[in-house]
């Protein structure tokens, strides 16, 4: 029974000075890092798209060049197209994971 009573006790409220300090710190961070708008998000989507498209197209171009110079049983174009696509997707995934980690770190700083 004593355990149930302890669980129902409210958590101690933070002092007014702690709350004011936290709000002031959030304001300062917001001024240093202004919120990005819709255009920023669209630009980032474009950047991720290009990070996939460029290696894919380079792989296809190199494959076509190799197919002209060294024809064989297997298509260099297809192999290097898939290779470029793989490299591009890994590059985009790495970049998005890094951005996600930065956002998470900023949120933890805001909360802490």
C-alpha positions in Angstrom: 0.0 0.0 0.0 2.8 2.4 0.8 4.2 1.8 -2.7 0.9 2.9 -4.3 0.8 6.1 -2.4 4.4 6.9 -3.4 3.5 6.4 -7.1 0.6 8.9 -7.0 2.7 11.7 -5.6 3.2 14.5 -8.2 6.6 15.2 -9.5 8.1 18.3 -8.0 7.5 21.3 -10.2 10.6 23.1 -11.6 11.3 26.5 -10.3 10.3 29.6 -12.2 13.9 30.5 -12.8 14.6 27.0 -14.4 11.6 27.4 -16.7 12.6 30.9 -17.7 16.1 29.8 -18.4 15.0 26.9 -20.5 12.7 29.1 -22.6 15.4 31.7 -23.1 17.9 29.0 -24.2 15.3 27.7 -26.7 14.7 31.3 -28.1 18.5 31.8 -28.5 18.8 28.5 -30.4 15.8 29.4 -32.6 17.4 32.7 -33.5 20.7 31.1 -34.3 19.0 28.4 -36.4 16.0 29.9 -38.2 13.3 27.4 -39.2 13.6 26.3 -42.8 10.6 26.6 -45.0 9.0 24.5 -47.7 11.6 25.5 -50.2 14.4 24.2 -48.0 12.7 20.8 -47.7 12.1 20.6 -51.5 15.8 21.5 -52.0 16.9 18.7 -49.7 14.6 16.2 -51.6 16.2 17.4 -54.8 19.7 16.9 -53.3 18.9 13.4 -52.3 17.5 12.7 -55.8 20.6 14.0 -57.5 22.8 12.0 -55.2 21.1 8.9 -56.6 20.7 10.0 -60.2 24.3 11.1 -60.8 26.0 7.8 -59.9 23.3 5.9 -61.8 23.8 7.9 -65.0 27.6 7.8 -64.7 27.4 4.0 -64.3 25.2 3.7 -67.3 27.4 5.9 -69.4 30.6 4.0 -68.4 28.7 0.7 -69.1 27.7 1.9 -72.6 31.3 2.9 -73.3 32.6 -0.4 -72.2 30.0 -2.3 -74.2 31.1 -0.5 -77.4 34.8 -1.1 -76.7 34.6 -4.6 -75.2 31.4 -6.4 -76.3 30.8 -9.6 -74.5 28.2 -12.1 -73.3 27.1 -9.8 -70.4 26.0 -6.2 -70.5 28.3 -3.7 -68.9 25.6 -1.1 -69.2 23.1 -3.0 -67.0 25.7 -4.1 -64.5 27.1 -0.6 -64.0 23.7 0.9 -64.0 22.7 -1.3 -61.1 26.1 -0.6 -59.5 25.6 3.2 -59.8 22.1 2.9 -58.5 23.4 1.0 -55.5 26.2 3.5 -54.8 23.7 6.4 -55.1 21.2 4.8 -52.8 23.9 4.1 -50.2 25.1 7.6 -50.5 21.6 9.1 -50.0 20.9 6.7 -47.1 24.1 7.8 -45.4 23.3 11.5 -45.9 19.8 11.1 -44.6 21.0 9.1 -41.6 23.5 11.9 -40.8 20.8 14.6 -41.0 18.5 12.5 -38.8 21.2 12.2 -36.2 21.8 15.9 -36.2 18.1 16.6 -35.8 17.9 14.1 -32.9 20.9 15.6 -31.2 19.4 19.1 -31.5 16.1 17.8 -30.0 18.0 16.2 -27.1 19.8 19.5 -26.5 16.4 21.3 -26.4 15.0 18.8 -24.0 18.1 18.7 -21.8 
